[in-house]
Amino acid sequence: MEPAGLAHFVFLKGDKTVEERPISTISFHKFLNEDKLMGSKCKKCGILYSPPRPICLKCHGDEVEWVELKGKGKLATFTSINVGPTWMIEQGYDRTHPYVSGVVDLEEGVRIDARIEGVDGSKPETIKIGMPLTVEFLHRGEGENMQTFLAFKPS
């Protein structure tokens, strides 16, 4: 048995292993850079988590595996943010152009928080709880400075 947190997702190319990744926040963000929304699944009780967890909160099992999620769900709740952090202000968001952050109920049964794109944060009454959403990967920067942020947009 592997120690907690060392579960791996194995990439295969033919019969050759290309890469293994531990279940961690760093690996989760690497997957986002590749436009993949991933979660972890407990092999013992079947509970699914996203973002991933190396230890199951339900049964405390440490045998977990990566699972790729479809990236489809419904808006559970949201907030319109008028005063954001500096890096959001640099992207053009402010009191007159708020951005929206929300919680999405994914089809697989997990909830995840992310930016909600394609909606008007200055008119929150037009944003509907339960509206169908699809994952969107927001790439910012280039090369080693590239970061990918998780977002969802109306389907």
N, C-alpha and C positions, 0 to 999 in steps of 0.2 A: 504494500500500500504506500502511495506517495504521501508526503507530509502535506498538510493543509495549504492551499494556495498554489500548489504546483500542478494542478490539472492543466492539460494542454489541448490545444486545437491543432491538429496535424494537417498540413497542406500536402497533398500528394500530386505529383506530376508523373503520370505513368506509374512506375513502381518505386519512384524515388521520393523520399520525404524532402520537401522544400523548406519548411519552417515549422517550428513548434512555438506556441505562445502560452505563457502562464496566465491564469485567470487573475487579471489585475486591471486597475484603472488605466495604466500605461498601454496595455494591450487593447483595451476597449477603445481608446483614442486612436490607436494605430488602425483598427478596423474602421473607425469613422473616416479616417483619411482615405480609405479604400472604398468608401461608399457602402459600408456594411454595418447594419445595426445588429449588434450581438447581445446575447444574454447568457446567463449560466443556468444550468439545470442540474438539480441534485439527482444523482443516480439512485439514491436510496428511497426518497419519498416522491420524486418527480416535480417538486416545486421549482418554478421558474423565476429568475431575477433579472432585471435590467434597470440600471447598470448591474453588471455581474458581481457576484459575491463568491469568495473562495470557500466559505463555510455556510451551510444551510442554517437559516435562522429557525426553521421549524423543527428539524430533527437533529441539528448540530453535526450532520454528516459532512465529511470533508472530501467525498468523492463527487466532484462536480465536473460538468463538461460544457463546452461552448455550444450554443445553439444560435443559428442565424434566424432573426425575426423578419417577418414580411414587411414591417414598416407601415402597416395600415391600422387605423383605429378611429376612435371618436373622442372629441374634446370633452373632458370631464369637468374642468374648471380653468379659469384664466384670470389674469390681471393685466391691465394696461399701465405701462410704466412711463411716467412723464419725466422723471429725474433719474437718469441712469449713470452707470459708472463711466469713467473717461473714455474707455475704448468703445462704448456704445455711442457716446456723444460724437466721437471721431467718425463714426459711420453715418452721422446725420440725424440721430435721434435726440429729441429735446422736448421741451414743454409743448411745442406746437406740432411735433411729429413723434408721438410716443410709440414705443414698440410693445409687443404683446408676448407674454410668457404664459405657458399653460401646462396642464397635466393632461396626458393623453392615455386613454384606456386602449391598449393594444389588443388586437384580435386574439393573441395568445394568452390573454388574461393578466398581463402585468401592466402597471402604470409607470409612466416615465415623464419627467418634466423636460421641457424644451421650449425654444422660441416658436411662436406661431407666425408664420409668414403669410402674405397674401390676404391679410385682413387689415381693416383700418382701425388702428389703436385709438384714434381721436373720436371714433364713433363706436364705443363698446356695445351699444345696444344692437348693433348689426351682427355681432359675433354670437353665434348660437351654441349653447351647450348641447352636446350630442351630434354636432356636425361631423361628417366623415372627413378624416385627414389622412394624408400620405406623407411619409418621411421625405425630407429634403436635407441634403448635406451642403452646408455653407462653407465653402473653401475661402480662406482669407490668407493673404501673403503668398510668398513663393519660396521654392527650395526648402532649405532647412527651417525657415521661418514660417512655413505654411501651417496653419491650424484649420481644423475642420470643426464646425459647430453643428450640433444636432438641432434640426428644426422640423416642423411639420407645416403643410399647407393644405388648404381645402381640396378635397378630391374632385 
